[in-house]
C-alpha cells in the first residue's frame, strides 16, 4: 500500500510543488528538534530510574531538559539580538551580578568557621550558567564587591540629584497651575483655599530644592536668596487677606537653576555605570570559546522577567506543540476514521449511533467543549492527570468529529465500487473488507485531516494555556505560557517574549497550512485537474 502510494500521481504532483517541499523542510527541522528533546527526556528518565548517570551534568545534552527552562541565564528583561541596553539596562546588568556576588559574600561571612570546601560551593552557586566568579581568593572577591558597592552608592547619589532636579521643574509647573486657578476663579469660590494651594505648592518647591542639595551638597545652581524669597511668598499667600505678589521672575529663575542642576548631573550616572561594569567584568569574567558561545546563544532573544532564556523556552515550547499536534492529530484521525468508515460500511444502527454522536458533539461550540473538558482536570480527583494528558483527552474528544464525517462520506462511495462488491461476493469478512479495502483508500483524506488537526491542536493548546486551562505554569514552557507571562512585559514595552513565541508559532502553523493545501491539491479528487 505504501509503495503504491509513493508511485501515485498525487505524490509526484506534491513533489513538484516547491513551496510545499520548502514548508516540509521547515516542519522537518521542527520535528528533528522535538525528537531530540524527547530523546533527552527519555534518557533523563532512564538515568533517574537506574541511578547510572545524571543527565543534568552533561552540558549539551541537558540544554533542553525541563528544569533548564527555569534557570537564570542573565539579568531580567534583557533585550535580544544585541540591541543596545541604554543606561538603565546596563545599570540593571551591573546590579544583577553585583547582587549575586554580594549575597555569596554575606553568606560566607555569616557562617563562622566555614570550611574552604563550603566557601567554594557558595561561590559556585553564585555563577550564572557558564559565567562564573573569578577564580581567586575569597578576600579578593570581597574587595571587588566592596568596590562595586562604593561605585553604585555614588551613582545612586547622582541619580537622586537628577530625579530631584526634575521634580523641581514639575513643582514649578504646579505653582503656575495653582496661580492660574486662583486668577480664573469665580467669585463664589473660596479664595482662601486657592491661596493656600499656592502656598503649599511653593513649599513643595522648597522641599524639592532641599532634596536636591542633600544629594549634591557642592552644587551652586541655587542661590541662598531663592530660599528666602520662597519663604516670603509662601507666607504672603498663606494670609487670606494679604497681597498676591507676582512670582513670574522667581519661577523663571528657579526653572533656569533646575535646568543648570540637570546639566550638572546629566551623564554623570553613566560614568559610574561604566566604572561599575569594568569591576563586574573583573568579578565575573565573560566566558570564551565554546562556553562563551553557549552563554551568548542563550541570550540571543533576551530574557524574561525571571532572567530565563527566551530562546530556550521558545524552542522547548515547539516540542510541546509538536507533541500535542502529533498525538491529538493521530488519535483523532484514527478514532474518527474508524468510526466513520464503520458507520458507512455497516450502516443500520451503527450508522445511526455514530451520526447521533458527531451531531451531538458538533452542536456544542468547539472552544466551549474544549474548555469544559479541560476544566474537569482542575478538580482534586483528576489533578494528577493535569497537563499534557488532560490536553490529549480534551482535544481527542473534540477533534474526531471532522475526520469521522469526511471518512464516512468517502466510505459510502467506496463501498458501492466494484472491487468491494467483488470482495463481498468472494466471501471475505466484513471486517477484513473494511480494514483492507475501505480504510486504505481513504488514506489521502487521513493525511489531509491530520495536517489540519495538527494546526488546530497547536492553536487550541496555546489558547487553553493562555486561559489557564491547559498546561500549568510549573510544567516547563509552552507558547501559551510564554504569551500569558508576557502580558505584564508588554505593558512595559518589552515585546521579546511574546514576539518570539508568536513568530515561531506563526512559522510552524504557516508551514503546515501550506502543506495541507498542497496535500489537498495532490490527493483530494475534488482538487485534481
ZAVEX-273132 format. One record per residue (C-alpha): residue number from 1; residue in three letters; x negated, y negated, z. Coordinates in steps of 0.5 Angstrom, whole numbers. Layout:
NODE     n   res       X       Y       Z
NODE   NUM   Ala       X       Y       Z
...
# end
This chain:
NODE     n   res       X       Y       Z
NODE     1   Unk       0       0       0
NODE     2   Unk      -6      -5       2
NODE     3   Unk      -9      -3      -5
NODE     4   Unk      -3      -4      -9
NODE     5   Unk      -2     -11      -5
NODE     6   Unk      -9     -13      -7
NODE     7   Unk      -9     -11     -14
NODE     8   Unk      -2     -15     -15
NODE     9   Unk      -1     -21     -19
NODE    10   Unk       1     -25     -13
NODE    11   Unk      -6     -24      -9
NODE    12   Unk      -9     -26     -16
NODE    13   Unk      -5     -33     -16
NODE    14   Unk      -6     -34      -9
NODE    15   Unk     -14     -33     -10
NODE    16   Unk     -14     -38     -16
NODE    17   Unk     -11     -44     -11
NODE    18   Unk     -17     -48      -9
NODE    19   Unk     -13     -52      -4
NODE    20   Unk     -11     -45      -1
NODE    21   Unk     -17     -42       0
NODE    22   Unk     -20     -48       3
NODE    23   Unk     -15     -48       8
NODE    24   Unk     -16     -41       9
NODE    25   Unk     -24     -42      10
NODE    26   Unk     -22     -47      16
NODE    27   Unk     -17     -42      19
NODE    28   Unk     -22     -37      19
NODE    29   Unk     -27     -42      23
NODE    30   Unk     -22     -43      28
NODE    31   Unk     -21     -35      28
NODE    32   Unk     -28     -34      29
NODE    33   Unk     -29     -39      35
NODE    34   Unk     -23     -36      38
NODE    35   Unk     -25     -29      37
NODE    36   Unk     -32     -30      40
NODE    37   Unk     -29     -34      46
NODE    38   Unk     -24     -28      47
NODE    39   Unk     -30     -23      47
NODE    40   Unk     -34     -27      52
NODE    41   Unk     -28     -27      56
NODE    42   Unk     -28     -19      56
NODE    43   Unk     -35     -19      57
NODE    44   Unk     -34     -23      64
NODE    45   Unk     -28     -18      66
NODE    46   Unk     -33     -12      65
NODE    47   Unk     -38     -16      69
NODE    48   Unk     -34     -17      74
NODE    49   Unk     -31     -10      75
NODE    50   Unk     -37      -7      74
NODE    51   Unk     -42     -12      78
NODE    52   Unk     -47     -10      73
NODE    53   Unk     -48     -18      71
NODE    54   Unk     -45     -25      72
NODE    55   Unk     -44     -28      65
NODE    56   Unk     -44     -35      68
NODE    57   Unk     -51     -34      69
NODE    58   Unk     -52     -33      61
NODE    59   Unk     -53     -41      58
NODE    60   Unk     -50     -40      51
NODE    61   Unk     -45     -34      52
NODE    62   Unk     -42     -38      58
NODE    63   Unk     -41     -44      55
NODE    64   Unk     -33     -43      54
NODE    65   Unk     -31     -39      60
NODE    66   Unk     -25     -42      63
NODE    67   Unk     -29     -44      70
NODE    68   Unk     -34     -48      65
NODE    69   Unk     -28     -52      63
NODE    70   Unk     -27     -55      70
NODE    71   Unk     -35     -57      71
NODE    72   Unk     -37     -64      70
NODE    73   Unk     -42     -66      64
NODE    74   Unk     -42     -73      65
NODE    75   Unk     -39     -80      68
NODE    76   Unk     -31     -80      68
NODE    77   Unk     -28     -83      61
NODE    78   Unk     -35     -83      57
NODE    79   Unk     -33     -85      50
NODE    80   Unk     -35     -81      45
NODE    81   Unk     -39     -81      38
NODE    82   Unk     -45     -85      41
NODE    83   Unk     -40     -91      42
NODE    84   Unk     -43     -97      46
NODE    85   Unk     -42     -97      53
NODE    86   Unk     -42    -104      55
NODE    87   Unk     -44    -107      62
NODE    88   Unk     -38    -103      66
NODE    89   Unk     -39     -97      62
NODE    90   Unk     -47     -97      63
NODE    91   Unk     -46     -99      71
NODE    92   Unk     -41     -93      72
NODE    93   Unk     -46     -88      69
NODE    94   Unk     -51     -91      74
NODE    95   Unk     -46     -91      79
NODE    96   Unk     -44     -83      78
NODE    97   Unk     -52     -81      78
NODE    98   Unk     -53     -85      84
NODE    99   Unk     -47     -82      88
NODE   100   Unk     -49     -75      87
NODE   101   Unk     -57     -76      89
NODE   102   Unk     -55     -81      95
NODE   103   Unk     -50     -75      97
NODE   104   Unk     -55     -70      97
NODE   105   Unk     -60     -74     101
NODE   106   Unk     -55     -76     106
NODE   107   Unk     -53     -68     106
NODE   108   Unk     -60     -66     108
NODE   109   Unk     -61     -72     113
NODE   110   Unk     -55     -70     117
NODE   111   Unk     -58     -63     118
NODE   112   Unk     -63     -63     123
NODE   113   Unk     -69     -57     122
NODE   114   Unk     -66     -56     115
NODE   115   Unk     -71     -51     111
NODE   116   Unk     -74     -52     105
NODE   117   Unk     -70     -47     101
NODE   118   Unk     -64     -50     103
NODE   119   Unk     -66     -57     101
NODE   120   Unk     -68     -54      94
NODE   121   Unk     -61     -52      94
NODE   122   Unk     -58     -58      96
NODE   123   Unk     -62     -62      90
NODE   124   Unk     -60     -56      85
NODE   125   Unk     -52     -58      87
NODE   126   Unk     -53     -65      85
NODE   127   Unk     -55     -63      78
NODE   128   Unk     -50     -65      72
NODE   129   Unk     -51     -59      68
NODE   130   Unk     -58     -59      64
NODE   131   Unk     -59     -66      67
NODE   132   Unk     -63     -65      74
NODE   133   Unk     -66     -69      79
NODE   134   Unk     -73     -70      78
NODE   135   Unk     -78     -64      81
NODE   136   Unk     -81     -68      86
NODE   137   Unk     -82     -68      94
NODE   138   Unk     -75     -70      97
NODE   139   Unk     -79     -76     100
NODE   140   Unk     -80     -79      93
NODE   141   Unk     -73     -77      91
NODE   142   Unk     -70     -81      97
NODE   143   Unk     -74     -87      96
NODE   144   Unk     -72     -87      89
NODE   145   Unk     -65     -87      91
NODE   146   Unk     -66     -93      96
NODE   147   Unk     -69     -97      90
NODE   148   Unk     -63     -96      86
NODE   149   Unk     -58     -98      92
NODE   150   Unk     -62    -104      93
NODE   151   Unk     -61    -106      86
NODE   152   Unk     -54    -104      86
NODE   153   Unk     -53    -109      92
NODE   154   Unk     -56    -115      88
NODE   155   Unk     -51    -113      82
NODE   156   Unk     -45    -113      87
NODE   157   Unk     -47    -120      89
NODE   158   Unk     -48    -122      82
NODE   159   Unk     -41    -119      80
NODE   160   Unk     -38    -122      86
NODE   161   Unk     -40    -129      85
NODE   162   Unk     -38    -128      77
NODE   163   Unk     -31    -126      80
NODE   164   Unk     -30    -132      85
NODE   165   Unk     -32    -137      80
NODE   166   Unk     -27    -134      75
NODE   167   Unk     -22    -134      81
NODE   168   Unk     -24    -142      82
NODE   169   Unk     -21    -143      75
NODE   170   Unk     -15    -139      76
NODE   171   Unk     -14    -143      82
NODE   172   Unk     -15    -150      79
NODE   173   Unk      -9    -148      74
NODE   174   Unk      -5    -146      79
NODE   175   Unk      -5    -153      82
NODE   176   Unk      -4    -156      76
NODE   177   Unk       2    -152      75
NODE   178   Unk       5    -154      82
NODE   179   Unk       4    -161      81
NODE   180   Unk       8    -161      74
NODE   181   Unk      13    -157      78
NODE   182   Unk      13    -163      83
NODE   183   Unk      14    -168      78
NODE   184   Unk      19    -165      74
NODE   185   Unk      23    -163      80
NODE   186   Unk      31    -165      80
NODE   187   Unk      33    -170      86
NODE   188   Unk      37    -164      89
NODE   189   Unk      30    -160      90
NODE   190   Unk      27    -160      97
NODE   191   Unk      20    -165      95
NODE   192   Unk      17    -163     102
NODE   193   Unk      17    -156     100
NODE   194   Unk      14    -157      93
NODE   195   Unk       9    -162      96
NODE   196   Unk       7    -156     101
NODE   197   Unk       6    -151      95
NODE   198   Unk       1    -156      92
NODE   199   Unk      -3    -157      99
NODE   200   Unk      -3    -149      99
NODE   201   Unk      -6    -149      92
NODE   202   Unk     -11    -154      94
NODE   203   Unk     -13    -150     100
NODE   204   Unk     -14    -144      95
NODE   205   Unk     -19    -147      91
NODE   206   Unk     -23    -149      97
NODE   207   Unk     -23    -142     100
NODE   208   Unk     -25    -139      93
NODE   209   Unk     -31    -144      93
NODE   210   Unk     -33    -142     100
NODE   211   Unk     -32    -134      97
NODE   212   Unk     -37    -136      91
NODE   213   Unk     -42    -139      95
NODE   214   Unk     -42    -133     100
NODE   215   Unk     -44    -129      94
NODE   216   Unk     -49    -135      91
NODE   217   Unk     -52    -139      97
NODE   218   Unk     -57    -142      93
NODE   219   Unk     -52    -145      88
NODE   220   Unk     -52    -152      86
NODE   221   Unk     -46    -152      82
NODE   222   Unk     -41    -155      87
NODE   223   Unk     -43    -162      91
NODE   224   Unk     -41    -163      98
NODE   225   Unk     -37    -169      96
NODE   226   Unk     -32    -164      93
NODE   227   Unk     -30    -160      99
NODE   228   Unk     -29    -167     103
NODE   229   Unk     -24    -169      97
NODE   230   Unk     -20    -163      97
NODE   231   Unk     -19    -163     105
NODE   232   Unk     -17    -170     104
NODE   233   Unk     -12    -169      98
NODE   234   Unk      -9    -163     102
NODE   235   Unk      -8    -167     108
NODE   236   Unk      -4    -172     104
NODE   237   Unk       0    -167     100
NODE   238   Unk       2    -164     107
NODE   239   Unk       5    -170     109
NODE   240   Unk      12    -170     106
NODE   241   Unk      12    -178     107
NODE   242   Unk       5    -179     105
NODE   243   Unk       2    -181      98
NODE   244   Unk       1    -177      92
NODE   245   Unk      -6    -178      90
NODE   246   Unk      -8    -176      83
NODE   247   Unk     -12    -170      82
NODE   248   Unk     -14    -170      75
NODE   249   Unk     -21    -172      76
NODE   250   Unk     -22    -168      81
NODE   251   Unk     -19    -162      78
NODE   252   Unk     -24    -163      72
NODE   253   Unk     -30    -164      76
NODE   254   Unk     -28    -157      79
NODE   255   Unk     -27    -154      73
NODE   256   Unk     -33    -156      70
NODE   257   Unk     -37    -154      76
NODE   258   Unk     -34    -147      76
NODE   259   Unk     -36    -147      68
NODE   260   Unk     -43    -148      71
NODE   261   Unk     -42    -143      76
NODE   262   Unk     -40    -138      71
NODE   263   Unk     -46    -139      67
NODE   264   Unk     -51    -139      73
NODE   265   Unk     -49    -131      74
NODE   266   Unk     -47    -129      67
NODE   267   Unk     -51    -124      64
NODE   268   Unk     -54    -123      71
NODE   269   Unk     -51    -117      73
NODE   270   Unk     -53    -113      66
NODE   271   Unk     -60    -115      68
NODE   272   Unk     -59    -111      75
NODE   273   Unk     -56    -105      71
NODE   274   Unk     -62    -105      66
NODE   275   Unk     -66    -104      72
NODE   276   Unk     -62     -99      76
NODE   277   Unk     -62     -95      69
NODE   278   Unk     -69     -95      69
NODE   279   Unk     -70     -92      76
NODE   280   Unk     -64     -87      75
NODE   281   Unk     -68     -84      69
NODE   282   Unk     -73     -83      73
NODE   283   Unk     -69     -80      78
NODE   284   Unk     -65     -76      73
NODE   285   Unk     -70     -75      67
NODE   286   Unk     -66     -73      61
NODE   287   Unk     -67     -66      58
NODE   288   Unk     -71     -65      52
NODE   289   Unk     -71     -59      47
NODE   290   Unk     -65     -54      46
NODE   291   Unk     -63     -56      53
NODE   292   Unk     -62     -64      51
NODE   293   Unk     -58     -62      45
NODE   294   Unk     -53     -58      49
NODE   295   Unk     -53     -63      54
NODE   296   Unk     -51     -69      49
NODE   297   Unk     -47     -64      45
NODE   298   Unk     -42     -63      51
NODE   299   Unk     -41     -71      51
NODE   300   Unk     -40     -71      43
NODE   301   Unk     -33     -73      44
NODE   302   Unk     -34     -76      51
NODE   303   Unk     -31     -74      58
NODE   304   Unk     -24     -74      61
NODE   305   Unk     -22     -78      68
NODE   306   Unk     -26     -72      72
NODE   307   Unk     -32     -72      68
NODE   308   Unk     -30     -66      64
NODE   309   Unk     -33     -65      57
NODE   310   Unk     -27     -67      52
NODE   311   Unk     -31     -63      46
NODE   312   Unk     -31     -56      50
NODE   313   Unk     -24     -57      52
NODE   314   Unk     -21     -58      45
NODE   315   Unk     -25     -52      43
NODE   316   Unk     -23     -48      48
NODE   317   Unk     -15     -50      47
NODE   318   Unk     -16     -48      40
NODE   319   Unk     -17     -41      43
NODE   320   Unk     -11     -41      47
NODE   321   Unk      -7     -44      41
NODE   322   Unk      -9     -38      36
NODE   323   Unk      -7     -33      42
NODE   324   Unk       0     -36      42
NODE   325   Unk       0     -36      35
NODE   326   Unk      -2     -29      33
NODE   327   Unk       1     -26      39
NODE   328   Unk       8     -29      38
NODE   329   Unk       8     -29      31
NODE   330   Unk       6     -22      30
NODE   331   Unk      11     -20      36
NODE   332   Unk      17     -24      33
NODE   333   Unk      16     -22      26
NODE   334   Unk      15     -14      28
NODE   335   Unk      21     -14      32
NODE   336   Unk      25     -19      27
NODE   337   Unk      23     -15      21
NODE   338   Unk      25      -8      24
NODE   339   Unk      32     -11      27
NODE   340   Unk      34     -14      20
NODE   341   Unk      32      -8      16
NODE   342   Unk      35      -3      20
NODE   343   Unk      42      -7      20
NODE   344   Unk      42      -8      13
NODE   345   Unk      40      -1      11
NODE   346   Unk      44       3      17
NODE   347   Unk      50      -2      16
NODE   348   Unk      56      -1      20
NODE   349   Unk      56      -2      28
NODE   350   Unk      48      -3      28
NODE   351   Unk      49      -9      23
NODE   352   Unk      55     -12      27
NODE   353   Unk      51     -12      33
NODE   354   Unk      44     -15      30
NODE   355   Unk      49     -20      27
NODE   356   Unk      52     -22      33
NODE   357   Unk      45     -22      37
NODE   358   Unk      42     -27      32
NODE   359   Unk      48     -31      31
NODE   360   Unk      49     -32      39
NODE   361   Unk      41     -34      39
NODE   362   Unk      42     -39      33
NODE   363   Unk      48     -42      37
NODE   364   Unk      43     -45      42
NODE   365   Unk      38     -50      40
NODE   366   Unk      31     -47      40
NODE   367   Unk      28     -52      44
NODE   368   Unk      33     -52      50
NODE   369   Unk      33     -44      49
NODE   370   Unk      25     -44      50
NODE   371   Unk      25     -49      56
NODE   372   Unk      31     -44      59
NODE   373   Unk      26     -38      58
NODE   374   Unk      20     -42      61
NODE   375   Unk      24     -45      67
NODE   376   Unk      25     -38      69
NODE   377   Unk      18     -36      71
NODE   378   Unk      18     -42      75
NODE   379   Unk      21     -38      81
NODE   380   Unk      17     -35      86
NODE   381   Unk      20     -28      84
NODE   382   Unk      16     -29      77
NODE   383   Unk      11     -34      79
NODE   384   Unk       6     -28      78
NODE   385   Unk       7     -28      70
NODE   386   Unk       7     -35      69
NODE   387   Unk       2     -38      64
NODE   388   Unk       1     -34      57
NODE   389   Unk       5     -28      59
NODE   390   Unk      11     -33      60
NODE   391   Unk      10     -36      54
NODE   392   Unk      10     -30      50
NODE   393   Unk      16     -28      52
NODE   394   Unk      20     -34      51
NODE   395   Unk      17     -35      44
NODE   396   Unk      18     -28      42
NODE   397   Unk      26     -28      45
NODE   398   Unk      27     -34      41
NODE   399   Unk      23     -34      34
NODE   400   Unk      25     -27      32
NODE   401   Unk      32     -30      29
NODE   402   Unk      29     -32      23
NODE   403   Unk      25     -26      20
NODE   404   Unk      31     -22      22
NODE   405   Unk      36     -26      18
NODE   406   Unk      31     -26      12
NODE   407   Unk      29     -19      12
NODE   408   Unk      36     -17      13
NODE   409   Unk      38     -20       6
NODE   410   Unk      32     -18       3
NODE   411   Unk      33     -10       5
NODE   412   Unk      40     -11       3
NODE   413   Unk      38     -12      -4
NODE   414   Unk      32      -7      -4
NODE   415   Unk      37      -1      -1
NODE   416   Unk      41      -1      -8
NODE   417   Unk      35      -1     -12
NODE   418   Unk      34       6     -16
NODE   419   Unk      28       9     -12
NODE   420   Unk      31       8      -6
NODE   421   Unk      37      12      -9
NODE   422   Unk      33      17     -11
NODE   423   Unk      29      18      -5
NODE   424   Unk      36      19      -1
NODE   425   Unk      38      24      -7
NODE   426   Unk      32      28      -6
NODE   427   Unk      34      29       2
NODE   428   Unk      29      24       5
NODE   429   Unk      31      22      12
NODE   430   Unk      34      15      13
NODE   431   Unk      28      13      18
NODE   432   Unk      23      15      13
NODE   433   Unk      26      11       7
NODE   434   Unk      27       5      12
NODE   435   Unk      19       6      14
NODE   436   Unk      16       8       7
NODE   437   Unk      20       4       2
NODE   438   Unk      24      -2       5
NODE   439   Unk      20      -5      10
NODE   440   Unk      13      -4       6
NODE   441   Unk      17      -8       0
NODE   442   Unk      19     -14       5
NODE   443   Unk      11     -15       7
NODE   444   Unk      10     -21       3
NODE   445   Unk      16     -24       7
NODE   446   Unk      13     -22      13
NODE   447   Unk       7     -26      11
NODE   448   Unk      10     -32      10
NODE   449   Unk      14     -32      16
NODE   450   Unk       8     -30      20
NODE   451   Unk       5     -36      18
NODE   452   Unk      11     -41      19
NODE   453   Unk      12     -38      26
NODE   454   Unk       4     -39      28
NODE   455   Unk       5     -46      27
NODE   456   Unk      12     -46      31
NODE   457   Unk       9     -43      37
NODE   458   Unk       3     -47      37
NODE   459   Unk       7     -54      37
NODE   460   Unk      12     -50      42
NODE   461   Unk       7     -49      47
NODE   462   Unk       4     -56      46
NODE   463   Unk      11     -59      48
NODE   464   Unk      13     -54      53
NODE   465   Unk       6     -55      57
NODE   466   Unk       7     -63      56
NODE   467   Unk      13     -62      59
NODE   468   Unk      10     -58      65
NODE   469   Unk      14     -51      63
NODE   470   Unk       8     -48      59
NODE   471   Unk       1     -47      62
NODE   472   Unk       0     -49      69
NODE   473   Unk      -6     -55      70
NODE   474   Unk     -11     -50      73
NODE   475   Unk     -11     -45      67
NODE   476   Unk     -17     -48      64
NODE   477   Unk     -15     -52      58
NODE   478   Unk     -10     -53      52
NODE   479   Unk      -8     -58      48
NODE   480   Unk      -1     -59      51
NODE   481   Unk      -5     -60      58
NODE   482   Unk     -10     -65      55
NODE   483   Unk      -5     -69      52
NODE   484   Unk      -1     -69      58
NODE   485   Unk      -7     -71      62
NODE   486   Unk      -9     -77      57
NODE   487   Unk      -2     -81      59
NODE   488   Unk      -6     -85      64
NODE   489   Unk     -12     -86      60
NODE   490   Unk      -8     -88      54
NODE   491   Unk      -5     -94      59
NODE   492   Unk     -13     -96      60
NODE   493   Unk     -14     -96      53
NODE   494   Unk     -18     -89      53
NODE   495   Unk     -16     -85      47
NODE   496   Unk     -21     -80      46
NODE   497   Unk     -18     -74      50
NODE   498   Unk     -11     -75      46
NODE   499   Unk     -15     -76      40
NODE   500   Unk     -19     -70      40
NODE   501   Unk     -13     -66      42
NODE   502   Unk      -9     -69      36
NODE   503   Unk     -14     -68      31
NODE   504   Unk     -16     -61      32
NODE   505   Unk      -8     -59      32
NODE   506   Unk      -7     -63      26
NODE   507   Unk     -12     -60      22
NODE   508   Unk     -10     -53      24
NODE   509   Unk      -3     -54      23
NODE   510   Unk      -4     -57      16
NODE   511   Unk      -9     -52      14
NODE   512   Unk      -3     -46      16
NODE   513   Unk       2     -51      12
NODE   514   Unk      -2     -51       6
NODE   515   Unk      -3     -43       7
NODE   516   Unk       5     -42       8
NODE   517   Unk       6     -46       2
NODE   518   Unk       1     -42      -2
NODE   519   Unk       4     -35       0
NODE   520   Unk      11     -37      -2
NODE   521   Unk       9     -39      -9
NODE   522   Unk       5     -33     -10
NODE   523   Unk       9     -28      -7
NODE   524   Unk      16     -30      -6
NODE   525   Unk      20     -28     -12
NODE   526   Unk      24     -35     -12
NODE   527   Unk      18     -39     -13
NODE   528   Unk      14     -34     -18
NODE   529   Unk      14     -37     -25
# end
